[in-house]
Amino acid sequence: MCRYKILFIDDEANDHSSSRKQLIDTLVKDTRFDIEAVHPIDFQEILDRPDTGTTPYNLIIVDYKLGSKQSDSGSHYHSNGYAVTSLCKEKYPETPVYLISQILNKDVTLGEHYDKMLSHTFLTKSEGRDLLFSDCIHYATLNEKDFTLKELFRLPKDDIDVFYQALPIEFKNIDTSKQTRETHEVLDKEPPTIRLAKWVNQVFLSRSGPLIDEDELAVLFGLKKSDKCLSTLKERNEIKECLYTGIFSNSNHPKWWAQSIFNFASSLVDTENQIMPWKQLPTILGMPDDCLSTCVVCGEKNPECIAYDSDDLPLEQGKPAHWKCTSPSENHEDIPGFNPTLILHDL
């Protein structure tokens, strides 16, 4: 198994009484990783190393809050993780930089200045370390292999046109050799592969469009989102074939290719229901009445979409609704190739 080199910058890296040191020791014992842990004061030695033309690290993790513990030389670091992140990206532009914090409510958050922020607690769990390993694999794929977008995203035939409509212009010519990508003119000093990874995580996998999530899968088939109602459906080979398995797929919740799965759903119903297959699918699938999806606003059957309560910030808990019972959000930018964010009418 390939071991991934991770640089961990933390002022508690050598404090044996700290929970962060215990976390680092756990990562050191994980045979998937090769961990180099340093105090931010000692990070200057790494910055002073001569450039070799290659990136020595697969990923860098930086403590969000630095300066509480002095280095072995007795020095304190007088800045924060953001400052170190900037130095890392300047020194190693092709290496993703993650922040880690002990005060996060969510396991994973995304940002522009950094690639991801992980909670301390999340990384103490096996699922957190699995995500770290998975991400290392995906970034290595971007940086070390020749690829085409069809290979990288494992594009099914039915979804190629929809995908390329959503893909930003700057990435449409990335189907080139690694050498060509390295000489590509970069924006904001970030290589195109890092920008592509950010787009995948921040837009492609987080917005409804070329892909749909489990909430939308349930609505498409006219069902409630529950194990009872969806477990048998998700085990069908036709549904499994629509599952997104491309880059960063196993670092996120399951997604399905929207056009492929809509085509399958439409193939199951009568001609007059092919535009809105959710009206007939529960009957065809033999689903009980208590599995039928209903609109959270009006309570009627056959909702067509997923929408959000404007008071539920951030908008994370989607609910089934009719289009007529929703309005486009005025606070969320429409992105070409993706569906608008819908807000529920007053409940």
N, C-alpha and C positions, 0 to 999 in steps of 0.2 A: 504494500500500500504506500502511496505517495504521502510524505509528510509535508505539511504546509508551514512555512516559516512565518511566524507572527511576532512583530515587535510590540511589546506592551509597555507603555510609558505611564508611570504612576509614581507619585511621591511616597506611596506606601508599599512599593515593590519589595523592600527589604525589611519591613516592619513585621516581625513574626507574631505580634499580638493583634494584627489587624485582620478583618474579614477579607480584605482585598488580597492580602498575601496568601491567605488560604485558598482563595479562588485561583490565583496564579499558580499555586502549587498543584491544584486539581487539573488545570490545563496542561501543566508540564507533564503530568502523569498520563495524559491522554496521548496515545501513540499516534494519533492522526496529526498532531501539532508539534512543531519545534519552536518553543517559546524563548524569546530573548526579552527579559524584563529589566527596565532601567528607570532610574530616577530622572525627572526632567532636567536636572542640572547636568547629569551625565550624558543626556541626549546630545549635548553639544559636541561630544567626541564623535558621535555618529554623523552629525552634520558636517564635521570637518574632514570626514573621509573623502578621498579623491573619487570622483565619478568614474565608474568602470563601463558605463554604457548599458548596464543591465540593472534590473531592480532586484535587490537582495531579499525583499520581503514580499510575501503574497498578500499580507494584510497588516495594517497597523491599528492598534487600539490605544486610545488616549483617555485618561481620566478627565472627566469634565471639570472637576474642582481640584486644583493643584495648590500646593503651597503650605499645607498643614504640617507636613513632616519634612525635616531637613535631610539632606543627603549624607552619605557617609563622611563627607568632608566638612560637614557642619553648615552647609549653605541651604538657604530656602529659595524656592522658585517663586518669583513675584508676578506671575501672570496666570492665565487659565488655559483650559484645554483648547479653546478656540485658537489661541495664539500658537500653540504647538501644532494644531492641525494645519494651520497655514504654512508653518515651516516644513511639515511633512510633505505637503502637496507640492511645495516648491522644490524640495530635494528629490522626491520620488513621485512625479506626477502620474505615473501609471499604476500606483498602488492605492487601493481604496483605504480610507481612513475612517474608523468607527470611533465614536465617543462612548464612554460608559459612565453611568451615574447610579447612585444609590437612592435617588429621590424620585425616580420615574414611576408613574402609575401604569404606563403601558410597557410591555416587553420590548417593543421595537417602534421607533419613530424615525421619520425621514426628514432630511433637511438639505439645504443648498450648500452650506459651508462644509458639511461633512456628508459622508455617504449613508451612514445609519447611526442611530444612537440606541444602545442596548441597555437595559436595566441590569444592575449588578445581580439581582435575584435571578433573573432569567438565565444568565450565564452559569449560575451555580447548578442549574438543572440540565439533565441530559438533552432535553429538547433544545435548549439554548446552544449547547455545544454542537449539537447536530446541525443547527442553522449556520453556525460559524463555519463548520466543515463544508456544508453545502455551498455557502457563498464563496469560499476559497476555490472550490471546484469551478464554479461559474466564472469567476474572474480569471482563473487560469485558462479557461476555454477562450475567453476574449483576448487574452494577452499572448498566448503561446501557440495557438493553432490558426491555420488558415480556415476560413469559414465563409459560407454564404448565409444570407438572412434566412433562406428557406431551411437550411440545416440548423442554424442557431435557434430558430423559433419552432422548428419541426412543423412547418406550415402545411395544413391539409389543402387539397386542391380547391375546395369550395370557398376557402377563406382568404386566398391569396389577394384578390382584388380589394377586399375590405381592409385587410391588413395594410397594404401599401397606401390606401387612402388615408389611414390614420398615422402612418409613419412620417415623422418630420423630414423635410427636404434634405437636411444635412446628413441624414443616415442612408439615403437612397442609393448612394454610390459607395457604400462601405463593403460591398461584395468584391473585395480585392484581396490581394495577398497581404500578409503581415507586414512585409517591407513597405508596401504602398501606404498602409495605414499609419505606419510610424512616421512617414514623411508628409502626412496630411496636415494642411494648415489648421492649427487648433485655435479654438475660441476660448478666451479667458484662461489660457495656459493649461487647459485640461485636454488630454487626448480624446479622440472621438470614442474610443471604447469605454472610457469612464463616463462620458456624457450619455452614451447609449445605455449603459447600466443604470444610470440615474433615471432616464426616461422610462425604462422598463419597470423599475420599482415604484417610481412616483406617479406615473401616468398609466402606462399600459396595463399593469396589474392592479391598479387601484380604481380605475374608472370603468364604467360599463361601456362597451363598444365592440371591438373585435372579440372580446372575451366576456362571458357572463359568470356570475358567482352562483352559489347554491340557492340564494333567495330568488334570483331570476330563473334558475332552472326549475324551481318549484312552480313559479307562476306560469312559465311556458307550458307546463304539463297540467295546469289547472289544479295544483295540489298545495297543501300546506307544507311548510318546511318543518319536517320532523322525521326522525329515523323510521317511524312506523310507515309513513307515507312515501318516503323516498328511497329507503334502503334497497328494495327490490329493483326499482327503476335504475339506480346507479350501478347495479351489478350487471345490467344488460351489456352485451358486447358492443352494441351500437353506441351506447352512451360512453363507455370506456374509450372507444376510438375517437371520441370528440374531446376527451380530456386534454387540457394543455400540458405538455410535457417538455416545453422548451426551456430556455434559460431562466433561471431563478424560479422555476415552477415549484420545486420542493422546498423553497424558502418562504412560501406563501400558502394561503388557503387554496383549496382546489378551485380551478377555473375551467370553463369549457369553451371551445370555439363556437361563437354565436351562430354563424351562418351554417356550419355543418350540423349543429344540433337542431337548429330550426328546420333545416331541410329534412332531417330524420323525423322530427315531430310531425311535419306536414305530410310526410309519406304515409303516415299511419291513419289519417282521417279521410273522410269523404271530400270530394273536390270543393264543395261549397264551404268547407271549414278549413281549407288549407291556409288561408290568410290569418285566421285566429284559431289555431289547432287546440288551444286550451279549453275551448268550449266542449269538445267531443272526447278528448283524450282520457279523462277520468273514467268515462263509461267503457271505452275500448280497453283500458287497462284493468277494468274490474275493481276500481277503488271504492271503498265504502264512503258513505256520505260525510262522515266525520273527518275525511281527508281532503274534502273539497275546499279550495281556496276561496276566501271572501274578502271583499274590500274593507279595509279598516275604517274608512270614512262613512260609507253608506250601508255597509253590511250585506250588500248584494253579491251574488256569485260572479265568477268570470272576471276578476281583475286582470288588467293587461300589463301592469308595470310595477316597479318598486319605487317608492317615494319615501321622504323623510319628514319628520316633525321638525319644524323650524326652531322650536325651543330646545331640541335635543342636540346640543353642541358638544363636541364636533359631530357632524352627521355621520353616524356609524351604523345605527340600527335601522335598516330599511324595512318597510312594511308594504304588503301587497295593496294595490289601489287601482281604481279605474283611472284612465287618462283624464276623464272629465272631472275627477275629484282631486286633481293636482294642478300645479302651475310650475313653470320653470323657475328655478332659484335665481334671484337677482344678485346674489352674493357669490355665485360660483361661475367662473369663466367657462363659456362653451369652448370646447377644443375640437377642431375639425376631425371627423372620423370617429368621434365618441358621442355617446348619448348625453343629452342635457341632464343636469341634476334636478330632480323634481321634488317639490315641496307639497306636503299634504295640505288640503284645505282644512279649515278649523274643524277639529274633531268634536 
